[in-house]
Amino acid sequence: MDSMTMLLFGATGDLAARKLFPALFRMFLDQKLPEPFWIVAIGRRAWSQSRFRSRVEKSLLDFCQDRSADFSRLPAFLQRVEYYEMDVRQPQAYLNLHQYVRSGEGERLIGDNRLFYLSVSPDLFAGIAGNLQSSGLSQTNGWRRLMIEKPFGSDLASARDLNRKLGEVFAEEEIYRIDHYLGKPMVQSLGTLKSVNPIIHAVWNSPYIANVQITASETIGVEERSAYYDQTGAIRDMLQNHLLQLAIMTAMHVPGRMTAEEVRAEKRSVIEAMRPLGQEDVRLHVVRGQYSNGSIDGTPVCAYRDEAGVAPRSMTDTFVAARLFIDLPRWQGVPFYLRTGKRMNEKSTRIVVQCKSSEEAELPNLVVIHVSPNQGMTLRLNLHAPGMPGQLEPVEMAYVPNQKHLPESYEMLLAEAMRGDRTHFAHWEEVELAWRWVEPILAAFAENRVPLHHYPAGTNGPDAANRLLEEDGFTWWLDP
Ligand code: BG6
């Protein structure tokens, strides 16, 4: 891999502590980082080098415990991390940063390859990109890449505006839009599952599949993020990006070669075929919910409206469920049900593909992809109960990978971006088409044309989400 400098904006933030440094440390231990490699950790706080490094050390101790990390190599890792204090709103500061980076690259014999990672508030994205350009930092003789976190805009217009501004500095091929669900190992395995297994490949279409259910439920509430979340809601925070990406990855035809270009073309054909929702359709196909007080694992928790920083009459959705159709011949008539919510009764992301029932078997075959926190797959079949002729019983076959050896999504995505592989990043066309699909829902929510159903914290969401499936003769598979 090419030697490179990683400029991490937002290095003192929560994401860097919880996800990025642990991922980089594990990559370092697994020798997956390029050599030489250097991280310029940019933050606003007036911290000394040693203070910053102790904080990174603490976050590694806190968030790398799940794997048998070799902490004796921590000092060697920290040697690669240099804290750089700066106000990213000051254009002048980028000139100094540029000089600093150039001299550091010279000392470390690093070629002119730069990875800019923006782990900052999205309202800073465009300004930072502009300053990278005007200071000369983004003009390299090698490659330059921009990694950005979601949210990518808050609606179609703002996403387009942001994309235009970033496009003035970076080409589409240089922009790596992170959807961390695309880095989850089981999501990345979906293509292989469908393409190399005729037993799956053959039935992955409407003659055999009754419906697809995609759930991303969380037990946490809005936590410290009410300022962001109250403006965002589950529809923008989870459905527009993560859930739609899971639906697309499930429905996508697997191309002969899994190159970024071919995958992008296949994903695009799915997303273009998502049946648009008209004004009236939103009421019929979308359920909006918000948690009221309840309990999680026996501990009482307050209602969303009572959370610190949330407007007392907030109409923000903390739960959303939607029915989606993909108008491609192989998915004709197959509903995709998506649902996500905070303060539900379990933390679980899974994709359940329900096959059509045979006449004899009461329970249908299910293919369940466990995305997180547990990863794996379950296949449910029907067999005769041994010694009980005529009596069928459901049998589950489970694949449970060794959870300890599974990389985290940020490890997967950072490694891919460093290699220049864009297969598991969201292309602009996908982001734009996803915003276009959710626009009628955003409008209906904003105008309160859809009821807001309250659900007690610690439950599976509002009953209305159950009715959405019951109308079609189905139910959510809770724990198949
Ligand atoms: C983030 C959302 O993108 O995904 C959060 O902003 C959410 O609100 C998180 O909690 C869920 O991610 P995961 O990997 O824990 O399912």
Residues whose N, C-alpha, C, O or C-beta is under 5 A from the ligand:
A	BS01	BG6	D237
